[in-house]
Amino acid sequence: MIPHLHPHAGDCEHACCLKIEHLSVHIGGETILDNIDLHMHCGQMVALIGPNGAGKSTLIRAILGQREYEGKITFHEASGKEAKLRIGYVPQSPAFDRGDPVSVMDLFTCCIFKRPAFLRPTKAMREKVLACLANVHGEALIDKRIGTLSGGELQRVLLALALEPMPNILILDEPLSGVDVEGMELLMDMLDEIRKTYDLSILMTTHDFSMLGRYADRVVLLREKILCKGTPLEVLNSDEFAQAFHLGGAK
């Protein structure tokens, strides 16, 4: 099933747009990324796929400003004016000790309010955290210990953190890793709701292709270069995809 494309899917003129132009990364004389060109419009969900070592994490780090690169990364408002890019980032789920006493409220206290977790939060702070968690339907998680959260619950908490303050683009690194099938669907439904509600771009890396046809507007197949990009149906049925993942039937 081909998803309904965002109205601005092929038009930068009347949409806010993240532009990655001629981006290359070289590390120790080795080319990791070579001449990457990619445009993402507000409201689009783009899945970045490729085999291990293809450069997906390197591209994310370049966008985050954590990796030196050649080329340009710019963000333009719908008016065409260049503006500062605000990024929300959800890393691949970190491991927490199940015995760790840190709660979701404690995590938000440290990350948002820059305040030690051992200090009692104010009523206003708690209300703010509840409002953040409401974006991911996670208000009931506020007093849970981080170590006891399921994979899906932890992703929702990290997502709520990434949405404060509201970014232009949300980047998720393997958000479906460690999440069961039911949790995957809940998380993808939530991301779909968020991007439509706030008209923000979502870029996610994934090794799980089962839900791309239902949720992604575009898929980008990467292995040092962009091998193929298009709708999920176009990319997943391409010879480039079959060759990249060593599937039978590639021409």
C-alpha positions in Angstrom: 0.0 0.0 0.0 1.4 3.4 -1.0 0.9 6.0 1.7 -0.9 9.3 1.1 1.9 11.7 0.3 2.2 15.0 2.1 0.9 17.8 -0.1 4.4 19.4 -0.3 6.1 16.1 -1.1 7.8 17.3 -4.3 7.7 21.1 -3.8 10.2 23.1 -1.8 8.8 26.5 -2.9 5.7 26.5 -0.6 6.9 24.3 2.3 9.4 24.5 5.1 12.3 22.3 4.0 15.4 20.6 5.4 18.0 20.6 2.6 21.0 18.4 2.7 23.2 19.2 -0.3 26.4 17.5 -1.5 27.1 16.1 1.9 30.2 14.0 2.3 32.0 12.6 5.3 35.6 11.2 5.3 37.1 9.6 8.3 40.8 8.6 8.3 41.0 8.8 4.6 37.9 6.5 4.2 34.8 7.9 2.5 31.8 7.1 4.8 29.2 9.3 3.0 29.6 10.5 -0.6 27.6 13.4 -2.1 24.3 13.0 -0.2 21.4 15.1 -1.5 18.2 15.0 0.4 15.2 17.3 0.9 12.6 16.8 3.7 9.5 18.8 4.0 7.4 19.6 7.1 4.8 16.9 7.7 6.8 14.2 6.0 8.0 10.9 7.5 11.2 9.6 5.8 12.7 6.3 6.7 16.5 5.9 6.3 17.4 2.3 5.6 20.6 0.4 4.6 22.7 -2.5 5.8 25.0 -2.2 8.8 27.8 0.2 8.2 26.0 2.0 5.4 26.5 5.4 7.0 23.0 6.0 8.5 24.3 6.9 12.0 27.0 9.1 10.5 24.4 11.0 8.5 22.4 11.5 11.7 25.4 12.7 13.6 26.2 15.2 10.8 22.6 16.6 10.9 23.0 16.8 14.7 26.2 18.8 14.4 28.2 16.0 16.0 30.3 15.0 12.9 32.3 17.2 10.6 31.2 17.1 6.9 31.6 18.7 3.6 28.5 20.2 1.9 25.5 22.1 3.3 22.7 21.4 5.8 20.1 24.2 5.9 16.5 24.7 7.0 14.1 27.0 5.1 10.7 28.3 6.3 7.7 28.1 3.9 8.5 31.7 2.9 11.8 30.5 1.6 13.8 32.3 4.4 16.6 30.4 5.9 16.0 29.7 9.6 17.7 28.0 12.6 17.0 24.2 12.6 15.5 22.9 15.9 16.1 19.2 16.2 14.4 16.7 18.5 16.5 13.5 18.8 15.5 10.1 20.2 18.5 7.9 20.5 18.4 4.1 20.2 17.0 2.9 23.6 19.7 3.1 26.2 19.8 0.3 28.8 18.7 1.2 32.3 19.3 -0.9 35.5 16.0 -2.3 36.6 17.0 -1.5 40.2 17.7 2.2 39.4 15.4 4.4 41.6 15.3 7.2 39.0 11.7 7.9 37.9 10.4 9.4 34.7 9.7 12.6 36.7 13.4 12.6 37.9 14.6 12.2 34.3 12.5 15.2 33.1 13.7 17.3 36.1 17.3 16.8 35.1 16.9 17.1 31.4 14.3 19.9 31.1 14.7 22.0 34.3 18.5 21.3 34.7 17.8 20.6 38.3 19.1 17.7 40.6 16.7 14.8 40.8 17.0 14.7 44.6 15.3 18.1 44.9 11.5 17.9 45.2 9.8 19.2 42.0 7.4 22.0 42.3 3.7 21.7 41.3 4.3 23.8 38.2 7.2 21.5 37.2 5.0 18.4 37.6 2.3 20.0 35.5 4.8 20.8 32.8 6.0 17.2 32.7 2.5 15.9 32.6 1.8 18.2 29.6 4.9 16.8 27.9 3.9 13.2 28.5 0.4 14.0 27.2 1.9 14.5 23.7 2.7 10.8 23.7 -0.3 9.7 25.8 2.1 8.8 28.6 0.8 10.7 31.7 0.5 7.5 33.7 4.2 6.9 33.3 5.3 10.0 35.3 6.1 8.2 38.6 7.4 4.9 37.1 11.0 4.0 37.5 12.9 4.2 34.3 14.3 0.7 34.7 10.9 -0.9 34.9 9.6 0.6 31.6 8.9 -1.7 28.7 10.7 -0.9 25.4 7.6 0.9 24.0 7.1 2.9 27.2 10.7 4.0 27.2 10.5 5.1 23.6 7.4 7.2 24.5 9.3 8.9 27.4 12.3 9.6 25.2 9.9 10.9 22.5 8.2 13.3 25.0 11.7 14.7 25.9 12.6 15.2 22.3 9.4 17.2 21.7 10.2 19.8 24.4 10.6 22.4 23.0 8.8 21.5 19.8 11.4 20.9 17.0 11.3 21.4 13.2 12.5 17.9 12.6 12.4 14.8 14.8 15.1 12.3 14.3 14.8 8.7 15.7 17.5 6.1 15.7 16.0 2.6 15.4 12.9 3.5 17.4 11.4 0.0 16.8 14.4 -1.8 18.3 13.4 -3.8 21.4 9.7 -3.0 21.0 7.1 -5.8 20.5 4.7 -5.8 17.6 1.8 -4.2 19.5 4.2 -1.5 20.8 5.5 -0.9 17.3 2.1 -0.1 16.0 1.3 2.1 19.0 4.5 4.0 18.5 4.1 4.5 14.8 0.5 5.6 15.2 1.8 8.2 17.7 4.5 9.4 15.4 1.9 9.7 12.6 -0.4 11.7 14.9 2.5 14.0 16.0 3.8 14.8 12.5 0.2 15.6 11.3 -0.7 17.7 14.5 2.5 19.8 14.5 3.5 19.6 10.8 7.0 18.5 11.7 9.4 16.3 9.7 10.3 12.9 11.0 13.5 11.1 9.9 14.0 7.6 11.3 16.4 4.8 10.8 15.1 1.3 11.0 15.9 -2.3 10.2 12.2 -3.2 10.4 10.5 -2.7 7.0 7.1 -4.2 7.9 5.4 -0.9 8.7 7.0 1.4 6.1 4.3 1.0 3.5 1.7 2.1 6.1 3.5 5.1 7.6 6.4 6.4 5.6 6.0 9.0 2.8 9.5 8.3 1.5 12.2 5.7 2.0 15.9 6.5 1.4 18.2 3.5 0.8 21.8 4.4 1.8 25.1 2.7 1.4 27.8 5.4 1.3 25.7 7.0 -1.4 21.9 7.2 -1.8 21.3 4.1 -3.9 17.5 4.6 -4.2 14.8 6.9 -2.9 11.0 7.0 -3.4 7.8 5.6 -2.0 8.1 2.5 0.2 6.8 0.3 -2.6 9.3 1.7 -5.1 12.3 1.3 -2.8 11.5 -2.1 -1.3 10.8 -3.6 -4.7 13.9 -2.1 -6.3 17.0 -4.0 -7.5 19.1 -1.7 -5.4 17.3 -2.9 -2.3 17.7 -6.6 -3.2 21.4 -6.1 -3.9 22.0 -4.1 -0.7 20.5 -6.8 1.5 21.7 -9.7 -0.6 18.2 -10.9 -1.5 17.6 -13.4 -4.2 16.1 -12.2 -7.5 18.3 -9.1 -7.9 19.2 -8.4 -11.5 
